[in-house]
Amino acid sequence: MLRAVLTFAAIATPAVASAQAYVCRVPDSIAAPRADLPTLQQPRRVLPIGGYTLALTWAPQYCRDSGDRDSSAFQCGSGNRFGFTLHGLWPDGEGKDWPQYCTSSPILDAAEIRRNLCATPSAQLLQHEYAKHGTCMGVSPREYFRRSTALYGRLRYPDMMALSRRPRLTAGQVATAIARANRGLTANMMRITATRQGWLDEVWICLDKRFAYAACPAHQGGLKPSQPVKIWRGGRA
């Protein structure tokens, strides 16, 4: 039996959504995630923090790409529907490299997962984000997710369905539309990423050491403002 915890996003203005879990029902039972550990490809790396990135995933595209994998069942099935989800809060380094897997991480308890599942709709991703990124901030899981969900929760979004229908849409236009919905945020404080086929994948918002919006460093990547981008609407015409 599913227990509803969040339904239908509130609307702040006629074209701006204030929440991105349109329908989210957390199951009564949640399987514990497995440990997430450093590897040869993703080693432990302890470095000074120079700023942060708040990473958001466009869920309709994620679900389109993930197919019927068990790991995506909660986000992409069970009657749930998401817009932008919280991928994570990532400490950045003072240069091109970033800290990761700084200390050992406990397995997240069910209560912590339940509190955050409608923002980051995967227990394993929650485990990964704290293990890889949260441990480098020197805070508990509770504090890490409190900080990241607070930053995520204050964001507002343009009408993504209308934006998706704009002809010759560019990454710069997507960033500008999001910036206009959020006081203090400008297009150069975001990076827009896309799949190889040019579909919107993620939005990365750059933050300084105090978690205030900041201009993104040139090395961070993402699409150039003039590059075209398409937005998948989740099968809706």
N, CA, C and O of each residue as an XYZ file, in Angstrom:
948
protein
N       0.851     -1.198      0.000
C       0.000      0.000      0.000
C       0.877      1.234      0.000
O       1.865      1.276      0.733
N       0.550      2.239     -0.795
C       1.361      3.431     -0.918
C       0.779      4.550     -0.082
O      -0.436      4.727      0.001
N       1.681      5.306      0.538
C       1.252      6.418      1.383
C       1.595      7.722      0.687
O       2.769      7.979      0.424
N       0.609      8.552      0.381
C       0.854      9.808     -0.316
C       1.514     10.802      0.620
O       1.053     11.013      1.742
N       2.609     11.421      0.147
C       3.266     12.445      0.955
C       3.319     13.788      0.243
O       3.494     14.820      0.891
N       3.172     13.795     -1.057
C       3.203     15.057     -1.779
C       2.446     14.888     -3.073
O       2.721     13.960     -3.834
N       1.488     15.773     -3.340
C       0.739     15.686     -4.576
C       0.579     17.050     -5.200
O       0.341     18.043     -4.513
N       0.710     17.086     -6.499
C       0.486     18.270     -7.323
C       1.200     19.520     -6.825
O       0.966     20.015     -5.723
N       2.086     20.007     -7.699
C       2.890     21.171     -7.368
C       2.032     22.395     -7.158
O       1.039     22.611     -7.853
N       2.439     23.201     -6.173
C       1.793     24.495     -5.970
C       2.249     25.445     -7.064
O       3.337     25.286     -7.616
N       1.428     26.422     -7.375
C       1.758     27.379     -8.422
C       1.994     28.746     -7.794
O       1.125     29.287     -7.110
N       3.191     29.302     -8.035
C       3.533     30.592     -7.449
C       2.994     31.737     -8.298
O       2.434     32.695     -7.765
N       3.159     31.643     -9.606
C       2.591     32.607    -10.545
C       2.033     31.790    -11.700
O       2.291     30.588    -11.755
N       1.271     32.388    -12.639
C       0.640     31.587    -13.681
C       1.591     30.708    -14.479
O       1.169     29.671    -14.990
N       2.879     31.090    -14.607
C       3.789     30.295    -15.426
C       4.986     29.788    -14.648
O       5.958     29.346    -15.262
N       4.961     29.833    -13.331
C       6.117     29.433    -12.541
C       5.696     28.393    -11.516
O       4.807     28.646    -10.703
N       6.329     27.224    -11.548
C       6.017     26.158    -10.596
C       6.940     26.251     -9.397
O       8.134     26.511     -9.545
N       6.390     26.038     -8.208
C       7.173     26.160     -6.988
C       7.657     24.819     -6.464
O       8.474     24.785     -5.544
N       7.180     23.720     -7.016
C       7.658     22.407     -6.602
C       7.718     21.527     -7.830
O       7.032     21.780     -8.820
N       8.551     20.475     -7.765
C       8.736     19.673     -8.962
C       8.345     18.213     -8.783
O       8.455     17.439     -9.734
N       7.902     17.816     -7.619
C       7.301     16.493     -7.468
C       5.798     16.686     -7.638
O       5.089     16.957     -6.669
N       5.320     16.548     -8.856
C       3.914     16.788     -9.127
C       3.040     15.762     -8.407
O       2.007     16.105     -7.833
N       3.469     14.494     -8.447
C       2.804     13.435     -7.700
C       3.892     12.527     -7.147
O       4.693     11.988     -7.910
N       3.929     12.350     -5.830
C       4.947     11.508     -5.205
C       4.334     10.745     -4.049
O       3.855     11.343     -3.086
N       4.349      9.442     -4.141
C       3.829      8.582     -3.085
C       4.956      7.653     -2.629
O       5.466      6.850     -3.410
N       5.330      7.772     -1.378
C       6.417      6.963     -0.834
C       5.858      5.643     -0.330
O       4.894      5.645      0.435
N       6.432      4.519     -0.733
C       5.916      3.232     -0.259
C       6.148      3.046      1.238
O       7.062      3.639      1.810
N       5.329      2.232      1.854
C       5.469      1.969      3.282
C       6.793      1.293      3.602
O       7.377      1.530      4.660
N       7.268      0.448      2.687
C       8.515     -0.272      2.896
C       9.549      0.176      1.867
O       9.259      0.218      0.671
N      10.749      0.508      2.328
C      11.825      0.952      1.447
C      13.028      0.041      1.658
O      13.504     -0.100      2.784
N      13.522     -0.572      0.599
C      14.692     -1.444      0.700
C      15.926     -0.611      1.033
O      16.111      0.478      0.491
N      16.758     -1.121      1.916
C      17.981     -0.409      2.296
C      18.933     -0.352      1.113
O      19.076     -1.341      0.394
N      19.582      0.777      0.897
C      20.566      0.860     -0.187
C      21.825      0.079      0.175
O      22.057     -0.236      1.342
N      22.624     -0.225     -0.821
C      23.911     -0.866     -0.581
C      24.975      0.207     -0.366
O      24.783      1.367     -0.731
N      26.077     -0.186      0.218
C      27.171      0.751      0.454
C      27.695      1.310     -0.872
O      27.752      0.598     -1.875
N      28.071      2.567     -0.868
C      28.664      3.211     -2.037
C      30.102      3.578     -1.666
O      30.330      4.391     -0.770
N      31.062      2.976     -2.356
C      32.471      3.077     -1.964
C      33.314      3.617     -3.106
O      32.933      3.499     -4.271
N      34.465      4.211     -2.779
C      35.364      4.650     -3.843
C      35.901      3.464     -4.641
O      35.953      2.339     -4.145
N      36.293      3.732     -5.872
C      36.839      2.707     -6.765
C      38.107      3.247     -7.405
O      38.489      4.391     -7.160
N      38.759      2.433     -8.223
C      39.937      2.905     -8.950
C      39.569      4.040     -9.891
O      40.345      4.976    -10.084
N      38.373      3.951    -10.477
C      37.919      5.003    -11.402
C      37.403      6.231    -10.647
O      37.496      7.351    -11.151
N      36.857      6.026     -9.434
C      36.326      7.111     -8.611
C      36.986      7.035     -7.225
O      36.357      6.590     -6.265
N      38.249      7.465     -7.120
C      38.994      7.279     -5.870
C      38.648      8.329     -4.814
O      38.063      9.371     -5.109
N      39.024      8.022     -3.598
C      38.935      9.006     -2.517
C      39.835     10.182     -2.866
O      40.972     10.003     -3.302
N      39.301     11.408     -2.666
C      40.063     12.605     -3.014
C      39.685     13.713     -2.038
O      38.579     14.249     -2.097
N      40.594     14.050     -1.155
C      40.340     15.082     -0.148
C      41.016     16.376     -0.602
O      42.241     16.457     -0.690
N      40.193     17.380     -0.887
C      40.681     18.663     -1.400
C      39.919     19.797     -0.727
O      38.805     19.590     -0.246
N      40.507     21.000     -0.685
C      39.762     22.158     -0.162
C      38.537     22.447     -1.031
O      38.569     22.249     -2.246
N      37.468     22.913     -0.403
C      36.236     23.253     -1.112
C      36.294     24.700     -1.576
O      36.543     25.610     -0.786
N      36.058     24.902     -2.880
C      36.068     26.247     -3.428
C      34.688     26.795     -3.724
O      34.540     27.988     -3.991
N      33.678     25.945     -3.681
C      32.304     26.327     -3.977
C      31.471     25.063     -4.082
O      31.903     23.985     -3.672
N      30.267     25.202     -4.638
C      29.362     24.067     -4.721
C      28.584     24.104     -6.031
O      28.457     25.150     -6.668
N      28.072     22.950     -6.416
C      27.154     22.828     -7.546
C      25.885     22.131     -7.070
O      25.952     21.059     -6.469
N      24.738     22.732     -7.334
C      23.451     22.103     -7.072
C      22.977     21.518     -8.397
O      22.658     22.258     -9.328
N      22.931     20.191     -8.482
C      22.610     19.518     -9.738
C      21.164     19.049     -9.750
O      20.718     18.371     -8.824
N      20.434     19.409    -10.797
C      19.027     19.050    -10.978
C      18.881     18.189    -12.223
O      19.508     18.465    -13.246
N      18.073     17.165    -12.145
C      17.829     16.263    -13.275
C      16.420     16.488    -13.816
O      15.463     16.596    -13.048
N      16.295     16.559    -15.148
C      14.976     16.653    -15.768
C      14.402     15.238    -15.837
O      14.799     14.443    -16.689
N      13.471     14.929    -14.941
C      12.991     13.561    -14.747
C      12.340     12.944    -15.983
O      12.569     11.761    -16.234
N      11.538     13.671    -16.776
C      10.963     13.031    -17.962
C      12.026     12.429    -18.891
O      11.818     11.357    -19.459
N      13.156     13.114    -19.042
C      14.220     12.580    -19.886
C      14.903     11.395    -19.218
O      15.235     10.413    -19.882
N      15.114     11.481    -17.908
C      15.707     10.360    -17.190
C      14.857      9.106    -17.367
O      15.382      8.026    -17.638
N      13.552      9.253    -17.215
C      12.666      8.098    -17.334
C      12.609      7.585    -18.769
O      12.473      6.383    -18.997
N      12.712      8.474    -19.711
C      12.747      8.058    -21.116
C      13.986      7.208    -21.385
O      13.917      6.223    -22.121
N      15.113      7.584    -20.793
C      16.379      6.892    -21.031
C      16.539      5.633    -20.192
O      17.225      4.699    -20.606
N      15.913      5.595    -19.015
C      16.168      4.494    -18.081
C      15.364      3.250    -18.398
O      15.702      2.162    -17.930
N      14.319      3.385    -19.174
C      13.522      2.226    -19.548
C      12.844      1.590    -18.347
O      12.265      2.284    -17.511
N      12.916      0.271    -18.264
C      12.216     -0.461    -17.206
C      13.170     -0.979    -16.130
O      12.881     -1.984    -15.481
N      14.298     -0.305    -15.938
C      15.242     -0.759    -14.921
C      14.606     -0.709    -13.538
O      13.828      0.194    -13.232
N      14.942     -1.677    -12.717
C      14.392     -1.722    -11.363
C      14.742     -0.463    -10.577
O      13.954     -0.003     -9.751
N      15.933      0.095    -10.837
C      16.394      1.264    -10.092
C      15.545      2.498    -10.354
O      15.578      3.448     -9.572
N      14.783      2.497    -11.444
C      13.985      3.671    -11.800
C      12.499      3.474    -11.521
O      11.688      4.341    -11.849
N      12.132      2.339    -10.916
C      10.711      2.007    -10.765
C       9.961      3.040     -9.945
O       8.845      3.416    -10.304
N      10.556      3.514     -8.838
C       9.855      4.478     -7.995
C       9.654      5.799     -8.727
O       8.557      6.357     -8.717
N      10.708      6.296     -9.357
C      10.625      7.594    -10.028
C       9.741      7.544    -11.267
O       8.993      8.483    -11.540
N       9.828      6.459    -12.010
C       9.196      6.430    -13.327
C       7.931      5.592    -13.383
O       7.304      5.492    -14.438
N       7.545      4.990    -12.265
C       6.330      4.179    -12.222
C       5.544      4.467    -10.957
O       5.684      5.533    -10.357
N       4.733      3.530    -10.563
C       3.957      3.621     -9.313
C       3.055      4.839     -9.266
O       2.658      5.273     -8.185
N       2.723      5.399    -10.430
C       1.850      6.561    -10.465
C       2.521      7.865    -10.094
O       1.843      8.888     -9.999
N       3.836      7.870     -9.880
C       4.547      9.097     -9.528
C       4.861      9.912    -10.781
O       4.955      9.369    -11.882
N       5.020     11.212    -10.597
C       5.352     12.090    -11.727
C       6.189     13.247    -11.208
O       5.795     13.949    -10.277
N       7.349     13.436    -11.824
C       8.296     14.455    -11.395
C       8.655     15.380    -12.551
O       8.535     15.016    -13.720
N       9.096     16.580    -12.200
C       9.675     17.519    -13.153
C      11.185     17.520    -12.947
O      11.866     16.578    -13.353
N      11.716     18.574    -12.318
C      13.130     18.575    -11.932
C      13.268     17.865    -10.588
O      12.542     18.169     -9.641
N      14.192     16.930    -10.510
C      14.514     16.287     -9.253
C      15.895     16.743     -8.794
O      16.681     17.271     -9.580
N      16.176     16.535     -7.524
C      17.464     16.924     -6.956
C      18.446     15.780     -7.146
O      18.328     14.733     -6.509
N      19.418     15.989     -8.032
C      20.488     15.000     -8.192
C      21.394     15.047     -6.973
O      21.663     14.017     -6.356
N      21.870     16.244     -6.623
C      22.691     16.334     -5.423
C      23.351     17.689     -5.267
O      23.297     18.535     -6.159
N      23.977     17.875     -4.113
C      24.774     19.059     -3.808
C      26.228     18.615     -3.804
O      26.628     17.784     -2.988
N      27.019     19.171     -4.719
C      28.387     18.699     -4.930
C      29.406     19.756     -4.506
O      29.390     20.863     -5.045
N      30.286     19.448     -3.563
C      31.395     20.365     -3.276
C      32.351     20.400     -4.469
O      32.731     19.356     -4.999
N      32.727     21.583     -4.878
C      33.715     21.764     -5.933
C      35.065     22.088     -5.305
O      35.138     22.557     -4.169
N      36.125     21.834     -6.054
C      37.448     22.191     -5.585
C      37.787     23.632     -5.926
O      36.949     24.381     -6.428
N      39.005     24.001     -5.651
C      39.468     25.347     -5.994
C      40.017     25.408     -7.412
O      40.357     26.483     -7.906
N      40.102     24.263     -8.059
C      40.505     24.172     -9.452
C      39.572     23.227    -10.186
O      38.380     23.174     -9.885
N      40.106     22.474    -11.152
C      39.266     21.594    -11.956
C      38.875     20.308    -11.230
O      37.854     19.704    -11.557
N      39.670     19.884    -10.252
C      39.345     18.674     -9.508
C      38.463     19.008     -8.315
O      38.433     20.148     -7.852
N      37.751     18.014     -7.828
C      36.812     18.217     -6.731
C      37.023     17.115     -5.689
O      37.502     16.031     -6.020
N      36.669     17.390     -4.440
C      36.766     16.346     -3.414
C      35.662     15.304     -3.575
O      34.566     15.618     -4.041
N      35.955     14.069     -3.189
C      34.945     13.025     -3.245
C      35.337     11.868     -2.328
O      36.520     11.600     -2.118
N      34.328     11.191     -1.786
C      34.529     10.037     -0.911
C      35.551     10.344      0.188
O      36.495      9.581      0.396
N      35.359     11.455      0.881
C      36.379     11.930      1.816
C      36.505     11.058      3.064
O      37.612     10.882      3.575
N      35.403     10.512      3.563
C      35.441      9.619      4.722
C      34.448      8.493      4.495
O      33.686      8.518      3.528
N      34.452      7.514      5.376
C      33.491      6.417      5.254
C      32.082      6.928      5.515
O      31.880      7.913      6.226
N      31.114      6.237      4.926
C      29.724      6.668      5.032
C      28.865      5.556      5.599
O      29.007      4.406      5.182
N      27.978      5.857      6.538
C      27.040      4.833      7.035
C      25.956      4.552      5.998
O      25.717      5.367      5.107
N      25.314      3.416      6.112
C      24.119      3.151      5.311
C      22.998      4.039      5.848
O      22.724      4.047      7.048
N      22.363      4.772      4.968
C      21.301      5.682      5.394
C      20.137      4.902      5.989
O      19.769      3.838      5.489
N      19.562      5.438      7.057
C      18.420      4.746      7.646
C      17.145      5.087      6.874
O      17.086      6.066      6.129
N      16.141      4.256      7.073
C      14.901      4.379      6.308
C      14.223      5.724      6.522
O      13.634      6.274      5.593
N      14.302      6.262      7.743
C      13.645      7.541      8.021
C      14.286      8.663      7.216
O      13.586      9.538      6.707
N      15.616      8.647      7.097
C      16.315      9.681      6.322
C      15.964      9.571      4.845
O      15.744     10.580      4.175
N      15.913      8.361      4.348
C      15.538      8.152      2.949
C      14.112      8.637      2.712
O      13.843      9.331      1.731
N      13.205      8.273      3.604
C      11.802      8.657      3.451
C      11.636     10.168      3.410
O      10.824     10.683      2.641
N      12.403     10.884      4.236
C      12.296     12.351      4.275
C      12.691     12.994      2.956
O      12.224     14.087      2.635
N      13.548     12.326      2.185
C      14.136     12.971      1.011
C      13.750     12.342     -0.317
O      14.202     12.794     -1.370
N      12.916     11.302     -0.283
C      12.658     10.535     -1.492
C      11.824     11.288     -2.523
O      11.888     10.966     -3.710
N      11.051     12.272     -2.105
C      10.275     13.043     -3.081
C      11.088     14.175     -3.711
O      10.615     14.839     -4.633
N      12.296     14.395     -3.222
C      13.214     15.334     -3.868
C      14.216     14.572     -4.735
O      14.442     14.921     -5.894
N      14.807     13.534     -4.159
C      15.761     12.671     -4.863
C      15.158     11.269     -4.879
O      15.330     10.522     -3.915
N      14.456     10.895     -5.946
C      13.603      9.697     -5.905
C      14.328      8.376     -6.143
O      13.948      7.595     -7.014
N      15.381      8.138     -5.354
C      16.106      6.872     -5.423
C      16.888      6.702     -4.132
O      17.734      7.535     -3.805
N      16.617      5.636     -3.398
C      17.353      5.391     -2.165
C      18.840      5.207     -2.446
O      19.684      5.678     -1.683
N      19.157      4.526     -3.534
C      20.575      4.303     -3.843
C      21.267      5.604     -4.236
O      22.432      5.812     -3.895
N      20.568      6.475     -4.944
C      21.176      7.762     -5.288
C      21.401      8.601     -4.041
O      22.425      9.274     -3.929
N      20.474      8.574     -3.113
C      20.677      9.288     -1.851
C      21.930      8.770     -1.141
O      22.730      9.560     -0.640
N      22.101      7.458     -1.097
C      23.291      6.871     -0.484
C      24.554      7.343     -1.204
O      25.537      7.722     -0.568
N      24.514      7.317     -2.529
C      25.659      7.736     -3.339
C      26.015      9.199     -3.112
O      27.187      9.543     -2.959
N      25.004     10.057     -3.091
C      25.274     11.488     -2.955
C      25.930     11.809     -1.612
O      26.857     12.616     -1.547
N      25.450     11.178     -0.551
C      26.090     11.457      0.731
C      27.491     10.856      0.780
O      28.423     11.510      1.249
N      27.655      9.620      0.303
C      28.960      8.969      0.356
C      29.999      9.733     -0.465
O      31.116      9.962      0.000
N      29.635     10.120     -1.669
C      30.600     10.769     -2.554
C      30.792     12.243     -2.226
O      31.917     12.742     -2.261
N      29.721     12.939     -1.911
C      29.789     14.396     -1.782
C      29.592     14.883     -0.344
O      30.341     15.735      0.134
N      28.596     14.346      0.335
C      28.289     14.833      1.679
C      29.406     14.612      2.670
O      29.624     15.439      3.556
N      30.130     13.488      2.532
C      31.223     13.220      3.468
C      32.325     14.272      3.380
O      33.051     14.492      4.350
N      32.452     14.913      2.240
C      33.497     15.934      2.071
C      33.106     17.277      2.677
O      33.937     18.180      2.768
N      31.852     17.416      3.090
C      31.397     18.649      3.727
C      31.503     18.570      5.244
O      31.256     19.559      5.935
N      31.872     17.392      5.773
C      32.056     17.258      7.208
C      30.779     17.381      8.012
O      30.795     17.862      9.145
N      29.664     16.944      7.426
C      28.375     17.046      8.112
C      27.701     15.679      8.129
O      28.090     14.780      7.384
N      26.701     15.528      8.973
C      25.930     14.290      9.058
C      25.014     14.166      7.844
O      24.769     15.156      7.154
N      24.506     12.966      7.574
C      23.515     12.831      6.506
C      22.329     13.778      6.686
O      21.878     14.389      5.717
N      21.823     13.907      7.904
C      20.679     14.791      8.146
C      20.990     16.223      7.708
O      20.172     16.862      7.046
N      22.173     16.729      8.079
C      22.535     18.106      7.738
C      22.799     18.253      6.246
O      22.434     19.267      5.650
N      23.424     17.263      5.641
C      23.688     17.330      4.204
C      22.384     17.416      3.414
O      22.241     18.264      2.534
N      21.449     16.548      3.727
C      20.183     16.567      2.990
C      19.325     17.773      3.365
O      18.566     18.271      2.534
N      19.434     18.244      4.599
C      18.715     19.460      4.974
C      19.189     20.632      4.129
O      18.377     21.415      3.637
N      20.497     20.755      3.958
C      21.054     21.850      3.165
C      20.668     21.713      1.695
O      20.232     22.684      1.077
N      20.821     20.532      1.137
C      20.567     20.375     -0.294
C      19.083     20.524     -0.630
O      18.739     21.138     -1.640
N      18.207     19.970      0.202
C      16.781     20.101     -0.094
C      16.274     21.522      0.147
O      15.313     21.948     -0.492
N      16.906     22.260      1.060
C      16.529     23.664      1.253
C      16.870     24.483      0.012
O      16.071     25.316     -0.417
N      18.036     24.259     -0.563
C      18.428     24.961     -1.786
C      17.508     24.568     -2.949
O      17.089     25.415     -3.738
N      17.210     23.294     -3.036
C      16.322     22.793     -4.084
C      14.900     23.329     -3.909
O      14.246     23.713     -4.879
N      14.439     23.350     -2.677
C      13.064     23.727     -2.414
C      12.741     25.183     -2.673
O      11.580     25.528     -2.891
N      13.751     26.048     -2.652
C      13.470     27.466     -2.867
C      13.440     27.840     -4.340
O      13.064     28.959     -4.688
N      13.831     26.922     -5.202
C      13.873     27.212     -6.632
C      12.477     27.254     -7.234
O      11.577     26.537     -6.795
N      12.311     28.092     -8.232
C      11.090     28.169     -9.027
C      11.455     27.893    -10.478
O      12.597     28.090    -10.893
N      10.475     27.437    -11.238
C      10.756     27.003    -12.600
C       9.782     27.635    -13.587
O       8.633     27.910    -13.241
N      10.238     27.863    -14.812
C       9.317     28.347    -15.848
C       8.387     27.222    -16.279
O       8.550     26.075    -15.863
N       7.429     27.553    -17.101
C       6.523     26.556    -17.668
C       7.331     25.728    -18.667
O       7.547     26.150    -19.803
N       7.776     24.547    -18.233
C       8.662     23.738    -19.068
C       7.944     23.192    -20.299
O       8.572     22.983    -21.337
N       6.641     22.959    -20.195
C       5.903     22.467    -21.357
C       5.860     23.538    -22.456
O       6.057     23.244    -23.634
N       5.600     24.778    -22.047
C       5.593     25.870    -23.022
C       6.994     26.097    -23.584
O       7.162     26.329    -24.781
N       7.995     26.029    -22.710
C       9.376     26.234    -23.151
C       9.782     25.163    -24.161
O      10.503     25.447    -25.118
N       9.316     23.934    -23.946
C       9.692     22.834    -24.838
C       9.164     23.022    -26.258
O       9.698     22.455    -27.211
N       8.113     23.820    -26.384
C       7.510     24.040    -27.705
C       8.100     25.251    -28.428
O       7.700     25.557    -29.552
N       9.032     25.928    -27.801
C       9.624     27.103    -28.434
C      10.511     26.659    -29.600
O      11.376     25.804    -29.415
N      10.316     27.215    -30.782
C      11.140     26.795    -31.925
C      12.591     27.250    -31.761
O      12.869     28.335    -31.251
N      13.508     26.384    -32.211
C      14.949     26.681    -32.187
C      15.413     27.072    -30.781
O      16.158     28.037    -30.606
N      14.970     26.322    -29.805
C      15.334     26.572    -28.414
C      16.826     26.342    -28.210
O      17.390     25.392    -28.752
N      17.468     27.214    -27.424
C      18.890     27.082    -27.126
C      19.103     26.903    -25.620
O      18.222     27.182    -24.808
N      20.297     26.430    -25.281
C      20.651     26.267    -23.863
C      20.601     27.606    -23.139
O      20.178     27.679    -21.985
N      21.034     28.662    -23.817
C      21.000     29.985    -23.210
C      19.590     30.446    -22.898
O      19.362     31.106    -21.884
N      18.638     30.103    -23.762
C      17.244     30.483    -23.516
C      16.659     29.701    -22.337
O      15.864     30.245    -21.571
N      17.043     28.436    -22.189
C      16.593     27.653    -21.033
C      17.132     28.267    -19.749
O      16.389     28.454    -18.785
N      18.435     28.583    -19.735
C      19.043     29.187    -18.551
C      18.404     30.530    -18.221
O      18.161     30.832    -17.053
N      18.133     31.330    -19.237
C      17.519     32.637    -19.019
C      16.115     32.499    -18.445
O      15.729     33.257    -17.555
N      15.346     31.529    -18.951
C      13.978     31.320    -18.446
C      13.998     30.897    -16.977
O      13.171     31.360    -16.191
N      14.927     30.029    -16.601
C      15.035     29.616    -15.198
C      15.494     30.788    -14.338
O      14.991     30.984    -13.232
N      16.444     31.561    -14.840
C      16.942     32.714    -14.086
C      15.834     33.723    -13.821
O      15.764     34.283    -12.727
N      14.981     33.964    -14.784
C      13.901     34.940    -14.619
C      12.905     34.522    -13.539
O      12.216     35.366    -12.966
N      12.832     33.235    -13.266
C      11.905     32.738    -12.243
C      12.499     32.784    -10.838
O      11.803     32.505     -9.861
N      13.798     33.137    -10.728
C      14.493     33.083     -9.451
C      15.295     34.353     -9.197
O      16.244     34.649     -9.923
N      14.915     35.098     -8.173
C      15.608     36.331     -7.830
C      17.066     36.043     -7.470
O      17.355     35.131     -6.696
N      17.967     36.821     -8.032
C      19.387     36.684     -7.733
C      20.124     35.690     -8.605
O      21.348     35.586     -8.532
N      19.391     34.960     -9.431
C      20.001     33.960    -10.309
C      20.070     34.510    -11.729
O      19.084     35.040    -12.241
N      21.226     34.385    -12.360
C      21.396     34.824    -13.738
C      21.854     33.640    -14.590
O      22.303     32.621    -14.065
N      21.735     33.789    -15.902
C      22.006     32.671    -16.800
C      23.445     32.173    -16.697
O      23.691     30.982    -16.886
N      24.406     33.060    -16.399
C      25.800     32.636    -16.312
C      26.115     31.901    -15.008
O      27.248     31.472    -14.789
N      25.109     31.760    -14.149
C      25.267     30.991    -12.909
C      24.751     29.572    -13.061
O      24.589     28.858    -12.071
N      24.490     29.159    -14.296
C      23.970     27.825    -14.593
C      24.732     27.186    -15.738
O      25.263     27.868    -16.615
N      24.775     25.869    -15.711
C      25.234     25.076    -16.838
C      24.092     24.146    -17.231
O      23.495     23.487    -16.380
N      23.798     24.100    -18.518
C      22.768     23.223    -19.055
C      23.458     22.044    -19.723
O      24.348     22.241    -20.551
N      23.063     20.821    -19.378
C      23.642     19.650    -20.028
C      22.561     18.924    -20.813
O      21.372     19.043    -20.520
N      22.996     18.169    -21.817
C      22.060     17.470    -22.696
C      22.604     16.095    -23.042
O      23.798     15.829    -22.900
N      21.713     15.226    -23.499
C      22.124     13.911    -23.977
C      22.845     14.077    -25.319
O      22.903     15.169    -25.884
N      23.382     12.981    -25.802
C      24.070     13.027    -27.097
C      23.120     13.388    -28.228
O      23.534     13.886    -29.274
N      21.840     13.128    -27.996
C      20.841     13.469    -29.017
C      20.310     14.892    -28.860
O      19.438     15.314    -29.619
N      20.830     15.632    -27.879
C      20.460     17.029    -27.730
C      19.265     17.298    -26.848
O      18.707     18.394    -26.890
N      18.843     16.303    -26.026
C      17.699     16.492    -25.132
C      18.183     16.981    -23.767
O      19.214     16.525    -23.273
N      17.443     17.903    -23.160
C      17.781     18.428    -21.844
C      17.966     17.285    -20.852
O      17.108     16.412    -20.721
N      19.091     17.306    -20.160
C      19.430     16.263    -19.207
C      19.439     16.821    -17.786
O      18.678     16.372    -16.929
N      20.318     17.817    -17.541
C      20.435     18.380    -16.211
C      20.651     19.884    -16.263
O      21.031     20.440    -17.293
N      20.402     20.526    -15.133
C      20.745     21.930    -14.898
C      21.638     21.962    -13.670
O      21.265     21.453    -12.613
N      22.821     22.563    -13.808
C      23.750     22.713    -12.696
C      23.784     24.174    -12.282
O      24.070     25.051    -13.098
N      23.499     24.432    -11.036
C      23.510     25.795    -10.505
C      24.757     25.978     -9.646
O      25.012     25.188     -8.738
N      25.520     27.006     -9.932
C      26.797     27.239     -9.257
C      26.600     28.097     -8.011
O      25.849     29.073     -8.024
N      27.283     27.719     -6.945
C      27.177     28.382     -5.648
C      28.564     28.679     -5.097
O      29.527     27.970     -5.390
N      28.656     29.747     -4.287
C      29.931     30.034     -3.633
C      30.028     29.270     -2.319
O      29.180     28.430     -2.022
N      31.055     29.559     -1.538
C      31.277     28.817     -0.291
C      30.164     29.028      0.720
O      29.986     28.215      1.627
N      29.412     30.114      0.573
C      28.303     30.386      1.489
C      26.973     29.944      0.913
O      25.919     30.286      1.449
N      27.009     29.191     -0.167
C      25.816     28.644     -0.819
C      24.971     29.722     -1.490
O      23.773     29.531     -1.702
N      25.588     30.848     -1.824
C      24.913     31.883     -2.606
C      25.185     31.635     -4.092
O      26.228     31.089     -4.452
N      24.243     32.038     -4.955
C      24.441     31.876     -6.388
C      25.714     32.584     -6.826
O      26.027     33.671     -6.340
N      26.453     31.959     -7.756
C      27.719     32.515     -8.224
C      27.911     32.167     -9.693
O      27.345     31.194    -10.190
N      28.711     32.969    -10.379
C      29.033     32.687    -11.777
C      29.779     31.359    -11.868
O      30.651     31.074    -11.047
N      29.437     30.552    -12.864
C      30.070     29.247    -13.022
C      31.485     29.402    -13.577
O      31.720     30.260    -14.427
N      32.423     28.589    -13.112
C      33.775     28.627    -13.676
C      33.766     28.133    -15.113
O      32.931     27.311    -15.490
N      34.687     28.633    -15.904
C      34.715     28.300    -17.327
C      34.942     26.816    -17.576
O      34.486     26.286    -18.588
N      35.639     26.139    -16.671
C      35.981     24.736    -16.913
C      34.851     23.774    -16.592
O      35.008     22.570    -16.799
N      33.735     24.247    -16.103
C      32.709     23.339    -15.602
C      31.967     22.580    -16.692
O      31.350     21.555    -16.402
N      32.005     23.038    -17.905
C      31.377     22.286    -18.988
C      29.936     22.677    -19.223
O      29.507     23.768    -18.851
N      29.189     21.773    -19.848
C      27.816     22.072    -20.226
C      27.758     22.621    -21.642
O      28.786     22.820    -22.289
N      26.539     22.861    -22.113
C      26.346     23.395    -23.463
C      26.718     24.878    -23.528
O      26.596     25.606    -22.543
N      27.164     25.300    -24.680
C      27.333     26.732    -24.916
C      25.950     27.368    -25.037
O      25.014     26.712    -25.494
N      25.803     28.628    -24.637
C      24.474     29.260    -24.683
C      23.789     29.193    -26.044
O      22.561     29.150    -26.118
N      24.578     29.184    -27.126
C      23.997     29.190    -28.466
C      23.627     27.799    -28.976
O      23.005     27.676    -30.031
N      23.999     26.755    -28.245
C      23.725     25.405    -28.717
C      22.247     25.048    -28.573
O      21.611     25.405    -27.581
N      21.706     24.343    -29.565
C      20.289     23.957    -29.491
C      20.059     22.875    -28.438
O      20.948     22.074    -28.149
N      18.859     22.863    -27.872
C      18.488     21.842    -26.903
C      16.998     21.575    -27.038
O      16.216     22.488    -27.299
N      16.613     20.322    -26.858
C      15.207     19.926    -26.905
C      14.788     19.470    -25.514
O      15.624     19.016    -24.731
N      13.504     19.587    -25.202
C      12.986     19.189    -23.889
C      11.932     18.112    -24.082
O      10.900     18.342    -24.711
N      12.202     16.940    -23.538
C      11.230     15.843    -23.610
C      10.102     16.108    -22.629
O      10.342     16.454    -21.473
N       8.865     15.941    -23.099
C       7.698     16.271    -22.282
C       7.070     15.045    -21.637
O       5.963     15.128    -21.105
N       7.750     13.922    -21.676
C       7.205     12.739    -21.025
C       6.032     12.133    -21.751
O       5.128     11.587    -21.118
N       6.025     12.215    -23.059
C       4.972     11.594    -23.839
C       3.758     12.457    -24.041
O       2.807     12.053    -24.710
N       3.778     13.670    -23.457
C       2.643     14.577    -23.626
C       2.799     15.391    -24.891
O       3.898     15.851    -25.199
N       1.713     15.577    -25.632
C       1.774     16.301    -26.905
C       2.004     17.772    -26.689
O       2.082     18.533    -27.654
